[in-house]
Amino acid sequence: MIFGIGIDLTEIDRIKNELKEHKDRFCKMVFTEKEIKYCESKKNSAENYAARFAAKEAFFKAIGTGWGAKLKWKDVEVKNDELGKPGIILKNKARKIIEKNEVTNIQLSISHSKNYATAVVVLETNSNN
Ligand SMILES: CC(C)(COP(=O)(O)OP(=O)(O)OC[C@H]1O[C@@H](n2cnc3c(N)ncnc32)[C@H](O)[C@@H]1OP(=O)(O)O)[C@@H](O)C(=O)NCCC(=O)NCCS
């Protein structure tokens, strides 16, 4: 069963500005070390950063708690497998919320172009509640 879905569209220019104005602060708040390493290895890294930003936003929408739950950006990590397929790894409070809601699987799809990055998250559950 599907527990929830979330979608986000992020303007690359918005992320580019953040990276230009205060990269250290922005990256430290939003991205994990592994995510930063991945993005920095790419040619147009703002696209990859924006895609991860979109993925985190999409996750927050899928779980449906909004900002009230005070989830941290870095508790939602995007990790690509050996074929490049992205997935989500959860830590701390984000992980607890998922467990509490009996979400058993998380699907993530990402796309980015020159101007926009987008991400869709699907949360699956075996529970009928
Ligand atoms: C993986 C693929 C779908 C990416 O599509 P794209 O149009 O180049 O790029 P997009 O911006 O839409 O998507 C990029 C994202 O795809 C995701 N992606 C990469 N490999 C993936 C895979 N194996 N499975 C699922 N998603 C994948 C990544 O999240 C990537 O973004 P990231 O590097 O920031 O994480 C494409 O390169 C591909 O390999 N297609 C396979 C089919 C094929 O080879 N067709 C050619 C013959 S017709």
The ligand as a Gaussian input file, in Angstrom:
#p B3LYP/6-31G(d) Opt

LIG

0 1
 C       19.632000       7.199000     -15.604000
 C       19.007000       8.076000     -16.672000
 C       17.536000       7.705000     -16.785000
 C       19.174000       9.537000     -16.243000
 O       18.402000      10.358000     -17.105000
 P       18.924000      11.773000     -17.636000
 O       17.865000      12.325000     -18.511000
 O       20.306000      11.614000     -18.145000
 O       19.087000      12.681000     -16.359000
 P       17.995000      13.281000     -15.339000
 O       18.381000      14.649000     -14.980000
 O       16.592000      13.105000     -15.801000
 O       18.175000      12.342000     -14.086000
 C       19.372000      12.351000     -13.380000
 C       19.132000      11.530000     -12.161000
 O       18.749000      10.227000     -12.545000
 C       18.969000       9.382000     -11.425000
 N       19.523000       8.122000     -11.872000
 C       20.761000       7.868000     -12.348000
 N       20.895000       6.558000     -12.619000
 C       19.719000       5.975000     -12.315000
 C       19.250000       4.624000     -12.356000
 N       20.004000       3.613000     -12.758000
 N       17.973000       4.386000     -11.971000
 C       17.186000       5.380000     -11.540000
 N       17.579000       6.695000     -11.468000
 C       18.837000       6.960000     -11.857000
 C       19.957000      10.117000     -10.505000
 O       19.271000      10.468000      -9.321000
 C       20.355000      11.350000     -11.308000
 O       20.545000      12.521000     -10.545000
 P       21.752000      12.604000      -9.482000
 O       22.989000      12.163000     -10.163000
 O       21.768000      14.056000      -9.083000
 O       21.347000      11.713000      -8.352000
 C       19.665000       7.854000     -18.033000
 O       20.921000       8.441000     -18.052000
 C       19.826000       6.399000     -18.377000
 O       20.792000       5.744000     -18.051000
 N       18.870000       5.853000     -19.051000
 C       18.893000       4.457000     -19.305000
 C       18.218000       4.232000     -20.588000
 C       19.189000       4.411000     -21.678000
 O       20.348000       4.097000     -21.574000
 N       18.672000       4.903000     -22.769000
 C       19.465000       5.145000     -23.900000
 C       19.041000       4.228000     -24.996000
 S       17.484000       4.710000     -25.599000

